[in-house]
Amino acid sequence: MEISVQELTAIFFLVTGLSHILQPRVWVQFFIMLREKGEVGSFLNAFIHFPLGAFIVAFHNIWHGLPGTIVTIIGWGLTIKGAIYFLFPRFGVRMLGTISMERRWHFVVAGIFSVALAVWILLVHW
């Protein structure tokens, strides 16, 4: 099960990372749309992050070795981020306010990191 959760995480980060690299403008538009929805947008953002994070925490709470520890840290990070956006939606809206078309390069950087992480996880298992 541990390896399956790591592979699921890698697939998720590979696809979303490539999307961040290839479509940063659309990601900015998406998050601006969420911001315009106010606190409901914060909830929608939480629904993006919380499920994968909770799944990892529930089925992969591994604190030894690599990439196990890294995947667990990612899981807890996504869970905490989702929980914050659910429990403190005004804060979530404020965070969504930092996204702008001028800063779309942030999505490219995050995408590069995500793809590198995904490839590393997959290579460890092959």
C-alpha positions in Angstrom: 0.0 0.0 0.0 2.8 2.4 0.8 4.3 2.2 -2.7 0.8 2.6 -4.2 0.2 5.9 -2.3 3.6 7.2 -3.3 2.9 6.4 -7.0 -0.5 8.0 -6.7 1.2 11.1 -5.3 3.7 11.1 -8.1 1.1 10.8 -10.8 -0.9 13.7 -9.2 2.2 15.9 -9.0 3.4 15.0 -12.5 0.1 15.9 -14.2 -0.6 19.1 -12.1 3.1 20.1 -12.4 3.1 19.8 -16.1 -0.2 21.7 -16.2 1.4 24.5 -14.1 4.3 24.7 -16.5 2.3 24.6 -19.7 -0.8 26.6 -18.6 0.2 29.1 -15.9 -2.2 31.7 -17.3 -5.2 29.4 -16.9 -4.2 28.5 -13.3 -4.1 32.2 -12.5 -7.5 32.7 -14.1 -8.8 29.7 -12.1 -7.6 31.0 -8.7 -8.8 34.6 -9.5 -12.2 33.0 -10.2 -12.1 31.3 -6.9 -11.1 34.5 -5.2 -14.1 36.3 -6.8 -16.4 33.7 -5.1 -15.2 34.9 -1.7 -15.4 32.4 1.1 -17.1 29.8 -1.1 -13.9 30.0 -3.3 -11.8 29.2 -0.2 -13.9 26.1 0.3 -13.5 25.1 -3.3 -9.7 25.5 -3.0 -9.8 23.3 0.2 -11.6 20.6 -1.8 -8.7 20.6 -4.2 -6.0 20.1 -1.5 -7.7 18.3 1.4 -8.7 14.9 -0.2 -5.3 13.9 -1.4 -3.7 15.1 1.8 -6.2 13.2 4.0 -5.7 10.1 1.9 -2.0 10.2 2.2 -2.2 10.8 6.0 -4.7 8.0 6.5 -2.8 5.4 4.4 0.8 6.5 4.4 1.8 8.0 7.7 5.4 6.8 7.2 8.2 8.7 9.0 11.3 6.7 7.9 13.2 6.5 4.7 12.9 8.3 1.4 10.6 9.0 -0.4 8.2 7.8 2.3 8.9 10.7 4.7 8.6 13.3 2.0 5.3 11.9 0.8 4.0 11.9 4.4 5.1 15.5 4.8 3.3 16.4 1.6 0.2 14.7 2.8 0.2 16.6 6.1 0.9 19.8 4.3 -2.0 19.3 1.9 -4.3 18.3 4.9 -3.3 21.3 6.9 -3.7 23.7 4.0 -7.1 22.3 3.2 -8.2 22.5 6.8 -7.1 26.1 7.0 -9.1 27.0 3.9 -12.1 25.2 5.3 -11.9 26.5 8.9 -10.7 30.1 8.1 -12.2 30.9 4.7 -11.4 34.7 5.0 -7.7 33.8 5.4 -8.1 31.6 2.3 -9.5 34.5 0.3 -6.7 36.7 1.5 -4.2 34.1 0.3 -5.9 33.8 -3.0 -5.6 37.6 -3.3 -1.8 37.2 -3.7 -2.3 35.6 -7.1 -2.0 37.8 -10.2 -1.2 37.5 -13.9 2.1 39.3 -13.3 3.1 36.6 -10.9 2.1 33.6 -13.0 5.7 32.6 -13.2 5.2 31.3 -9.6 3.1 28.5 -11.1 5.9 27.6 -13.5 8.3 27.3 -10.6 5.9 25.2 -8.6 5.3 23.1 -11.7 9.0 22.4 -12.2 9.3 21.4 -8.5 6.3 19.2 -8.8 7.5 17.4 -11.9 10.9 16.9 -10.4 9.4 15.4 -7.3 7.1 13.1 -9.2 9.9 11.9 -11.5 12.1 11.2 -8.4 9.4 9.3 -6.6 8.8 7.2 -9.8 12.4 6.6 -10.4 13.0 5.4 -6.8 10.4 2.6 -7.5 11.7 1.5 -10.9 
